[in-house]
Amino acid sequence: MAPGKKKILIVEDEPDFRTLIRDVLEDEGFDISEAANGTEGLRLYASFHPDLVLLDVRLPDMDGFDICRKIRKDGPRKDTPVIMCTVNSELTPINTGLNSGATDYILKPFETKDLIARVRDALGLGE
């Protein structure tokens, strides 16, 4: 990994969507690690030390809100930006995500340029 290259952890159970996000963010120069469930996501969070976590709300073993709360409570970097992702048709309130400690929230499907802008903003990278 190049010095200064930002690391992003994607926690998403849908393989096709996870691949899409990975490809888009790798094209932007980010170093990516991926998890298909919350347990694996928390393990990778502790070992990969990402600069940002992109976190699906609905995962097979736990919800993203619980994962976000664990990150905020247990660290190791409690201030890591977390962007929650969920599908447009879900009625999960954005407030729940933000109250669990999320930095931002994005609804799927989304435009890749919107994802990139939110990621860059959360990382303090501007345009």
Chimera marker file (.cmm) of the C-alpha trace (Angstrom):
<marker_set name="trace">
<marker id="1" x="0.000" y="0.000" z="0.000" r="1" g="1" b="0" radius="0.5"/>
<marker id="2" x="1.300" y="3.440" z="-0.939" r="1" g="1" b="0" radius="0.5"/>
<marker id="3" x="2.012" y="5.844" z="1.943" r="1" g="1" b="0" radius="0.5"/>
<marker id="4" x="-1.018" y="7.981" z="2.702" r="1" g="1" b="0" radius="0.5"/>
<marker id="5" x="-3.412" y="5.695" z="0.830" r="1" g="1" b="0" radius="0.5"/>
<marker id="6" x="-6.711" y="5.619" z="2.726" r="1" g="1" b="0" radius="0.5"/>
<marker id="7" x="-8.098" y="2.238" z="3.794" r="1" g="1" b="0" radius="0.5"/>
<marker id="8" x="-11.808" y="1.422" z="3.533" r="1" g="1" b="0" radius="0.5"/>
<marker id="9" x="-13.605" y="-1.594" z="4.976" r="1" g="1" b="0" radius="0.5"/>
<marker id="10" x="-16.763" y="-2.649" z="3.101" r="1" g="1" b="0" radius="0.5"/>
<marker id="11" x="-19.192" y="-4.756" z="5.154" r="1" g="1" b="0" radius="0.5"/>
<marker id="12" x="-21.848" y="-5.944" z="2.686" r="1" g="1" b="0" radius="0.5"/>
<marker id="13" x="-23.460" y="-9.371" z="2.344" r="1" g="1" b="0" radius="0.5"/>
<marker id="14" x="-24.454" y="-9.111" z="-1.342" r="1" g="1" b="0" radius="0.5"/>
<marker id="15" x="-21.370" y="-10.207" z="-3.344" r="1" g="1" b="0" radius="0.5"/>
<marker id="16" x="-22.264" y="-8.344" z="-6.553" r="1" g="1" b="0" radius="0.5"/>
<marker id="17" x="-22.899" y="-5.095" z="-4.718" r="1" g="1" b="0" radius="0.5"/>
<marker id="18" x="-19.737" y="-5.531" z="-2.614" r="1" g="1" b="0" radius="0.5"/>
<marker id="19" x="-17.717" y="-6.062" z="-5.806" r="1" g="1" b="0" radius="0.5"/>
<marker id="20" x="-19.229" y="-2.962" z="-7.416" r="1" g="1" b="0" radius="0.5"/>
<marker id="21" x="-18.374" y="-0.796" z="-4.406" r="1" g="1" b="0" radius="0.5"/>
<marker id="22" x="-14.856" y="-2.267" z="-4.205" r="1" g="1" b="0" radius="0.5"/>
<marker id="23" x="-14.172" y="-1.649" z="-7.881" r="1" g="1" b="0" radius="0.5"/>
<marker id="24" x="-15.414" y="1.955" z="-7.725" r="1" g="1" b="0" radius="0.5"/>
<marker id="25" x="-13.372" y="2.775" z="-4.620" r="1" g="1" b="0" radius="0.5"/>
<marker id="26" x="-10.227" y="0.997" z="-5.835" r="1" g="1" b="0" radius="0.5"/>
<marker id="27" x="-10.471" y="3.029" z="-9.045" r="1" g="1" b="0" radius="0.5"/>
<marker id="28" x="-10.387" y="6.114" z="-6.799" r="1" g="1" b="0" radius="0.5"/>
<marker id="29" x="-7.131" y="4.893" z="-5.243" r="1" g="1" b="0" radius="0.5"/>
<marker id="30" x="-8.416" y="3.508" z="-1.940" r="1" g="1" b="0" radius="0.5"/>
<marker id="31" x="-7.090" y="0.322" z="-0.319" r="1" g="1" b="0" radius="0.5"/>
<marker id="32" x="-10.093" y="-1.971" z="0.235" r="1" g="1" b="0" radius="0.5"/>
<marker id="33" x="-10.872" y="-4.833" z="2.579" r="1" g="1" b="0" radius="0.5"/>
<marker id="34" x="-14.215" y="-6.653" z="2.460" r="1" g="1" b="0" radius="0.5"/>
<marker id="35" x="-16.460" y="-8.616" z="4.802" r="1" g="1" b="0" radius="0.5"/>
<marker id="36" x="-19.677" y="-10.504" z="4.012" r="1" g="1" b="0" radius="0.5"/>
<marker id="37" x="-21.111" y="-10.357" z="7.543" r="1" g="1" b="0" radius="0.5"/>
<marker id="38" x="-20.859" y="-8.445" z="10.782" r="1" g="1" b="0" radius="0.5"/>
<marker id="39" x="-18.643" y="-10.907" z="12.642" r="1" g="1" b="0" radius="0.5"/>
<marker id="40" x="-16.064" y="-10.865" z="9.854" r="1" g="1" b="0" radius="0.5"/>
<marker id="41" x="-16.463" y="-7.089" z="9.565" r="1" g="1" b="0" radius="0.5"/>
<marker id="42" x="-15.638" y="-6.518" z="13.231" r="1" g="1" b="0" radius="0.5"/>
<marker id="43" x="-12.640" y="-8.871" z="12.998" r="1" g="1" b="0" radius="0.5"/>
<marker id="44" x="-11.316" y="-7.029" z="9.937" r="1" g="1" b="0" radius="0.5"/>
<marker id="45" x="-12.027" y="-3.673" z="11.559" r="1" g="1" b="0" radius="0.5"/>
<marker id="46" x="-9.711" y="-4.622" z="14.425" r="1" g="1" b="0" radius="0.5"/>
<marker id="47" x="-6.917" y="-5.961" z="12.178" r="1" g="1" b="0" radius="0.5"/>
<marker id="48" x="-7.156" y="-3.772" z="9.034" r="1" g="1" b="0" radius="0.5"/>
<marker id="49" x="-7.539" y="-0.457" z="10.940" r="1" g="1" b="0" radius="0.5"/>
<marker id="50" x="-9.582" y="1.231" z="8.184" r="1" g="1" b="0" radius="0.5"/>
<marker id="51" x="-9.857" y="4.979" z="7.792" r="1" g="1" b="0" radius="0.5"/>
<marker id="52" x="-13.552" y="4.525" z="6.942" r="1" g="1" b="0" radius="0.5"/>
<marker id="53" x="-16.174" y="1.767" z="7.196" r="1" g="1" b="0" radius="0.5"/>
<marker id="54" x="-18.938" y="1.374" z="4.613" r="1" g="1" b="0" radius="0.5"/>
<marker id="55" x="-21.539" y="-0.646" z="6.482" r="1" g="1" b="0" radius="0.5"/>
<marker id="56" x="-24.712" y="-2.341" z="5.236" r="1" g="1" b="0" radius="0.5"/>
<marker id="57" x="-27.634" y="-2.073" z="7.659" r="1" g="1" b="0" radius="0.5"/>
<marker id="58" x="-28.973" y="-5.589" z="7.040" r="1" g="1" b="0" radius="0.5"/>
<marker id="59" x="-26.434" y="-8.356" z="7.434" r="1" g="1" b="0" radius="0.5"/>
<marker id="60" x="-27.055" y="-12.079" z="7.986" r="1" g="1" b="0" radius="0.5"/>
<marker id="61" x="-25.671" y="-12.265" z="11.533" r="1" g="1" b="0" radius="0.5"/>
<marker id="62" x="-26.249" y="-8.783" z="13.032" r="1" g="1" b="0" radius="0.5"/>
<marker id="63" x="-27.447" y="-5.394" z="11.934" r="1" g="1" b="0" radius="0.5"/>
<marker id="64" x="-25.182" y="-2.539" z="10.976" r="1" g="1" b="0" radius="0.5"/>
<marker id="65" x="-26.470" y="-0.377" z="13.819" r="1" g="1" b="0" radius="0.5"/>
<marker id="66" x="-25.076" y="-2.866" z="16.365" r="1" g="1" b="0" radius="0.5"/>
<marker id="67" x="-21.750" y="-3.008" z="14.518" r="1" g="1" b="0" radius="0.5"/>
<marker id="68" x="-21.530" y="0.783" z="14.478" r="1" g="1" b="0" radius="0.5"/>
<marker id="69" x="-22.275" y="0.918" z="18.210" r="1" g="1" b="0" radius="0.5"/>
<marker id="70" x="-19.533" y="-1.682" z="18.873" r="1" g="1" b="0" radius="0.5"/>
<marker id="71" x="-17.033" y="0.350" z="16.847" r="1" g="1" b="0" radius="0.5"/>
<marker id="72" x="-17.941" y="3.501" z="18.778" r="1" g="1" b="0" radius="0.5"/>
<marker id="73" x="-17.796" y="1.727" z="22.139" r="1" g="1" b="0" radius="0.5"/>
<marker id="74" x="-14.868" y="-0.697" z="21.720" r="1" g="1" b="0" radius="0.5"/>
<marker id="75" x="-12.641" y="0.919" z="19.073" r="1" g="1" b="0" radius="0.5"/>
<marker id="76" x="-9.744" y="0.488" z="18.475" r="1" g="1" b="0" radius="0.5"/>
<marker id="77" x="-10.374" y="3.792" z="16.648" r="1" g="1" b="0" radius="0.5"/>
<marker id="78" x="-13.723" y="4.931" z="17.992" r="1" g="1" b="0" radius="0.5"/>
<marker id="79" x="-13.796" y="8.004" z="15.727" r="1" g="1" b="0" radius="0.5"/>
<marker id="80" x="-13.492" y="6.050" z="12.444" r="1" g="1" b="0" radius="0.5"/>
<marker id="81" x="-16.056" y="7.472" z="9.996" r="1" g="1" b="0" radius="0.5"/>
<marker id="82" x="-18.898" y="5.025" z="9.320" r="1" g="1" b="0" radius="0.5"/>
<marker id="83" x="-21.232" y="5.387" z="6.347" r="1" g="1" b="0" radius="0.5"/>
<marker id="84" x="-24.370" y="3.256" z="6.675" r="1" g="1" b="0" radius="0.5"/>
<marker id="85" x="-25.968" y="1.809" z="3.521" r="1" g="1" b="0" radius="0.5"/>
<marker id="86" x="-29.481" y="0.475" z="3.057" r="1" g="1" b="0" radius="0.5"/>
<marker id="87" x="-31.948" y="-0.060" z="0.239" r="1" g="1" b="0" radius="0.5"/>
<marker id="88" x="-34.384" y="2.698" z="-0.618" r="1" g="1" b="0" radius="0.5"/>
<marker id="89" x="-37.437" y="0.541" z="0.081" r="1" g="1" b="0" radius="0.5"/>
<marker id="90" x="-36.559" y="-0.112" z="3.718" r="1" g="1" b="0" radius="0.5"/>
<marker id="91" x="-38.316" y="1.980" z="6.311" r="1" g="1" b="0" radius="0.5"/>
<marker id="92" x="-35.337" y="1.937" z="8.668" r="1" g="1" b="0" radius="0.5"/>
<marker id="93" x="-35.087" y="5.509" z="9.855" r="1" g="1" b="0" radius="0.5"/>
<marker id="94" x="-31.938" y="7.380" z="9.021" r="1" g="1" b="0" radius="0.5"/>
<marker id="95" x="-32.086" y="8.689" z="12.576" r="1" g="1" b="0" radius="0.5"/>
<marker id="96" x="-31.436" y="5.176" z="13.927" r="1" g="1" b="0" radius="0.5"/>
<marker id="97" x="-28.219" y="4.992" z="11.925" r="1" g="1" b="0" radius="0.5"/>
<marker id="98" x="-27.086" y="8.427" z="12.983" r="1" g="1" b="0" radius="0.5"/>
<marker id="99" x="-28.009" y="7.739" z="16.622" r="1" g="1" b="0" radius="0.5"/>
<marker id="100" x="-25.901" y="4.567" z="16.539" r="1" g="1" b="0" radius="0.5"/>
<marker id="101" x="-22.884" y="6.754" z="15.755" r="1" g="1" b="0" radius="0.5"/>
<marker id="102" x="-22.868" y="6.725" z="11.948" r="1" g="1" b="0" radius="0.5"/>
<marker id="103" x="-21.131" y="9.613" z="10.222" r="1" g="1" b="0" radius="0.5"/>
<marker id="104" x="-23.373" y="9.519" z="7.157" r="1" g="1" b="0" radius="0.5"/>
<marker id="105" x="-26.080" y="7.455" z="5.504" r="1" g="1" b="0" radius="0.5"/>
<marker id="106" x="-26.529" y="6.523" z="1.845" r="1" g="1" b="0" radius="0.5"/>
<marker id="107" x="-29.524" y="4.820" z="0.241" r="1" g="1" b="0" radius="0.5"/>
<marker id="108" x="-29.058" y="2.018" z="-2.315" r="1" g="1" b="0" radius="0.5"/>
<marker id="109" x="-29.136" y="2.120" z="-5.230" r="1" g="1" b="0" radius="0.5"/>
<marker id="110" x="-26.947" y="5.195" z="-5.486" r="1" g="1" b="0" radius="0.5"/>
<marker id="111" x="-24.927" y="6.929" z="-8.143" r="1" g="1" b="0" radius="0.5"/>
<marker id="112" x="-21.252" y="6.013" z="-7.850" r="1" g="1" b="0" radius="0.5"/>
<marker id="113" x="-20.316" y="9.705" z="-7.950" r="1" g="1" b="0" radius="0.5"/>
<marker id="114" x="-22.508" y="10.248" z="-4.858" r="1" g="1" b="0" radius="0.5"/>
<marker id="115" x="-20.782" y="7.395" z="-3.033" r="1" g="1" b="0" radius="0.5"/>
<marker id="116" x="-17.353" y="8.771" z="-3.919" r="1" g="1" b="0" radius="0.5"/>
<marker id="117" x="-18.353" y="12.273" z="-2.777" r="1" g="1" b="0" radius="0.5"/>
<marker id="118" x="-19.659" y="10.984" z="0.577" r="1" g="1" b="0" radius="0.5"/>
<marker id="119" x="-16.571" y="8.840" z="1.144" r="1" g="1" b="0" radius="0.5"/>
<marker id="120" x="-14.206" y="11.711" z="0.296" r="1" g="1" b="0" radius="0.5"/>
<marker id="121" x="-16.194" y="14.085" z="2.516" r="1" g="1" b="0" radius="0.5"/>
<marker id="122" x="-16.187" y="11.650" z="5.468" r="1" g="1" b="0" radius="0.5"/>
<marker id="123" x="-12.414" y="11.252" z="5.071" r="1" g="1" b="0" radius="0.5"/>
<marker id="124" x="-11.921" y="15.029" z="4.871" r="1" g="1" b="0" radius="0.5"/>
<marker id="125" x="-10.539" y="14.811" z="1.339" r="1" g="1" b="0" radius="0.5"/>
<marker id="126" x="-12.836" y="17.392" z="-0.275" r="1" g="1" b="0" radius="0.5"/>
<marker id="127" x="-13.146" y="17.358" z="-4.057" r="1" g="1" b="0" radius="0.5"/>
<link id1="1" id2="2" r="1" g="1" b="0" radius="0.2"/>
<link id1="2" id2="3" r="1" g="1" b="0" radius="0.2"/>
<link id1="3" id2="4" r="1" g="1" b="0" radius="0.2"/>
<link id1="4" id2="5" r="1" g="1" b="0" radius="0.2"/>
<link id1="5" id2="6" r="1" g="1" b="0" radius="0.2"/>
<link id1="6" id2="7" r="1" g="1" b="0" radius="0.2"/>
<link id1="7" id2="8" r="1" g="1" b="0" radius="0.2"/>
<link id1="8" id2="9" r="1" g="1" b="0" radius="0.2"/>
<link id1="9" id2="10" r="1" g="1" b="0" radius="0.2"/>
<link id1="10" id2="11" r="1" g="1" b="0" radius="0.2"/>
<link id1="11" id2="12" r="1" g="1" b="0" radius="0.2"/>
<link id1="12" id2="13" r="1" g="1" b="0" radius="0.2"/>
<link id1="13" id2="14" r="1" g="1" b="0" radius="0.2"/>
<link id1="14" id2="15" r="1" g="1" b="0" radius="0.2"/>
<link id1="15" id2="16" r="1" g="1" b="0" radius="0.2"/>
<link id1="16" id2="17" r="1" g="1" b="0" radius="0.2"/>
<link id1="17" id2="18" r="1" g="1" b="0" radius="0.2"/>
<link id1="18" id2="19" r="1" g="1" b="0" radius="0.2"/>
<link id1="19" id2="20" r="1" g="1" b="0" radius="0.2"/>
<link id1="20" id2="21" r="1" g="1" b="0" radius="0.2"/>
<link id1="21" id2="22" r="1" g="1" b="0" radius="0.2"/>
<link id1="22" id2="23" r="1" g="1" b="0" radius="0.2"/>
<link id1="23" id2="24" r="1" g="1" b="0" radius="0.2"/>
<link id1="24" id2="25" r="1" g="1" b="0" radius="0.2"/>
<link id1="25" id2="26" r="1" g="1" b="0" radius="0.2"/>
<link id1="26" id2="27" r="1" g="1" b="0" radius="0.2"/>
<link id1="27" id2="28" r="1" g="1" b="0" radius="0.2"/>
<link id1="28" id2="29" r="1" g="1" b="0" radius="0.2"/>
<link id1="29" id2="30" r="1" g="1" b="0" radius="0.2"/>
<link id1="30" id2="31" r="1" g="1" b="0" radius="0.2"/>
<link id1="31" id2="32" r="1" g="1" b="0" radius="0.2"/>
<link id1="32" id2="33" r="1" g="1" b="0" radius="0.2"/>
<link id1="33" id2="34" r="1" g="1" b="0" radius="0.2"/>
<link id1="34" id2="35" r="1" g="1" b="0" radius="0.2"/>
<link id1="35" id2="36" r="1" g="1" b="0" radius="0.2"/>
<link id1="36" id2="37" r="1" g="1" b="0" radius="0.2"/>
<link id1="37" id2="38" r="1" g="1" b="0" radius="0.2"/>
<link id1="38" id2="39" r="1" g="1" b="0" radius="0.2"/>
<link id1="39" id2="40" r="1" g="1" b="0" radius="0.2"/>
<link id1="40" id2="41" r="1" g="1" b="0" radius="0.2"/>
<link id1="41" id2="42" r="1" g="1" b="0" radius="0.2"/>
<link id1="42" id2="43" r="1" g="1" b="0" radius="0.2"/>
<link id1="43" id2="44" r="1" g="1" b="0" radius="0.2"/>
<link id1="44" id2="45" r="1" g="1" b="0" radius="0.2"/>
<link id1="45" id2="46" r="1" g="1" b="0" radius="0.2"/>
<link id1="46" id2="47" r="1" g="1" b="0" radius="0.2"/>
<link id1="47" id2="48" r="1" g="1" b="0" radius="0.2"/>
<link id1="48" id2="49" r="1" g="1" b="0" radius="0.2"/>
<link id1="49" id2="50" r="1" g="1" b="0" radius="0.2"/>
<link id1="50" id2="51" r="1" g="1" b="0" radius="0.2"/>
<link id1="51" id2="52" r="1" g="1" b="0" radius="0.2"/>
<link id1="52" id2="53" r="1" g="1" b="0" radius="0.2"/>
<link id1="53" id2="54" r="1" g="1" b="0" radius="0.2"/>
<link id1="54" id2="55" r="1" g="1" b="0" radius="0.2"/>
<link id1="55" id2="56" r="1" g="1" b="0" radius="0.2"/>
<link id1="56" id2="57" r="1" g="1" b="0" radius="0.2"/>
<link id1="57" id2="58" r="1" g="1" b="0" radius="0.2"/>
<link id1="58" id2="59" r="1" g="1" b="0" radius="0.2"/>
<link id1="59" id2="60" r="1" g="1" b="0" radius="0.2"/>
<link id1="60" id2="61" r="1" g="1" b="0" radius="0.2"/>
<link id1="61" id2="62" r="1" g="1" b="0" radius="0.2"/>
<link id1="62" id2="63" r="1" g="1" b="0" radius="0.2"/>
<link id1="63" id2="64" r="1" g="1" b="0" radius="0.2"/>
<link id1="64" id2="65" r="1" g="1" b="0" radius="0.2"/>
<link id1="65" id2="66" r="1" g="1" b="0" radius="0.2"/>
<link id1="66" id2="67" r="1" g="1" b="0" radius="0.2"/>
<link id1="67" id2="68" r="1" g="1" b="0" radius="0.2"/>
<link id1="68" id2="69" r="1" g="1" b="0" radius="0.2"/>
<link id1="69" id2="70" r="1" g="1" b="0" radius="0.2"/>
<link id1="70" id2="71" r="1" g="1" b="0" radius="0.2"/>
<link id1="71" id2="72" r="1" g="1" b="0" radius="0.2"/>
<link id1="72" id2="73" r="1" g="1" b="0" radius="0.2"/>
<link id1="73" id2="74" r="1" g="1" b="0" radius="0.2"/>
<link id1="74" id2="75" r="1" g="1" b="0" radius="0.2"/>
<link id1="75" id2="76" r="1" g="1" b="0" radius="0.2"/>
<link id1="76" id2="77" r="1" g="1" b="0" radius="0.2"/>
<link id1="77" id2="78" r="1" g="1" b="0" radius="0.2"/>
<link id1="78" id2="79" r="1" g="1" b="0" radius="0.2"/>
<link id1="79" id2="80" r="1" g="1" b="0" radius="0.2"/>
<link id1="80" id2="81" r="1" g="1" b="0" radius="0.2"/>
<link id1="81" id2="82" r="1" g="1" b="0" radius="0.2"/>
<link id1="82" id2="83" r="1" g="1" b="0" radius="0.2"/>
<link id1="83" id2="84" r="1" g="1" b="0" radius="0.2"/>
<link id1="84" id2="85" r="1" g="1" b="0" radius="0.2"/>
<link id1="85" id2="86" r="1" g="1" b="0" radius="0.2"/>
<link id1="86" id2="87" r="1" g="1" b="0" radius="0.2"/>
<link id1="87" id2="88" r="1" g="1" b="0" radius="0.2"/>
<link id1="88" id2="89" r="1" g="1" b="0" radius="0.2"/>
<link id1="89" id2="90" r="1" g="1" b="0" radius="0.2"/>
<link id1="90" id2="91" r="1" g="1" b="0" radius="0.2"/>
<link id1="91" id2="92" r="1" g="1" b="0" radius="0.2"/>
<link id1="92" id2="93" r="1" g="1" b="0" radius="0.2"/>
<link id1="93" id2="94" r="1" g="1" b="0" radius="0.2"/>
<link id1="94" id2="95" r="1" g="1" b="0" radius="0.2"/>
<link id1="95" id2="96" r="1" g="1" b="0" radius="0.2"/>
<link id1="96" id2="97" r="1" g="1" b="0" radius="0.2"/>
<link id1="97" id2="98" r="1" g="1" b="0" radius="0.2"/>
<link id1="98" id2="99" r="1" g="1" b="0" radius="0.2"/>
<link id1="99" id2="100" r="1" g="1" b="0" radius="0.2"/>
<link id1="100" id2="101" r="1" g="1" b="0" radius="0.2"/>
<link id1="101" id2="102" r="1" g="1" b="0" radius="0.2"/>
<link id1="102" id2="103" r="1" g="1" b="0" radius="0.2"/>
<link id1="103" id2="104" r="1" g="1" b="0" radius="0.2"/>
<link id1="104" id2="105" r="1" g="1" b="0" radius="0.2"/>
<link id1="105" id2="106" r="1" g="1" b="0" radius="0.2"/>
<link id1="106" id2="107" r="1" g="1" b="0" radius="0.2"/>
<link id1="107" id2="108" r="1" g="1" b="0" radius="0.2"/>
<link id1="108" id2="109" r="1" g="1" b="0" radius="0.2"/>
<link id1="109" id2="110" r="1" g="1" b="0" radius="0.2"/>
<link id1="110" id2="111" r="1" g="1" b="0" radius="0.2"/>
<link id1="111" id2="112" r="1" g="1" b="0" radius="0.2"/>
<link id1="112" id2="113" r="1" g="1" b="0" radius="0.2"/>
<link id1="113" id2="114" r="1" g="1" b="0" radius="0.2"/>
<link id1="114" id2="115" r="1" g="1" b="0" radius="0.2"/>
<link id1="115" id2="116" r="1" g="1" b="0" radius="0.2"/>
<link id1="116" id2="117" r="1" g="1" b="0" radius="0.2"/>
<link id1="117" id2="118" r="1" g="1" b="0" radius="0.2"/>
<link id1="118" id2="119" r="1" g="1" b="0" radius="0.2"/>
<link id1="119" id2="120" r="1" g="1" b="0" radius="0.2"/>
<link id1="120" id2="121" r="1" g="1" b="0" radius="0.2"/>
<link id1="121" id2="122" r="1" g="1" b="0" radius="0.2"/>
<link id1="122" id2="123" r="1" g="1" b="0" radius="0.2"/>
<link id1="123" id2="124" r="1" g="1" b="0" radius="0.2"/>
<link id1="124" id2="125" r="1" g="1" b="0" radius="0.2"/>
<link id1="125" id2="126" r="1" g="1" b="0" radius="0.2"/>
<link id1="126" id2="127" r="1" g="1" b="0" radius="0.2"/>
</marker_set>
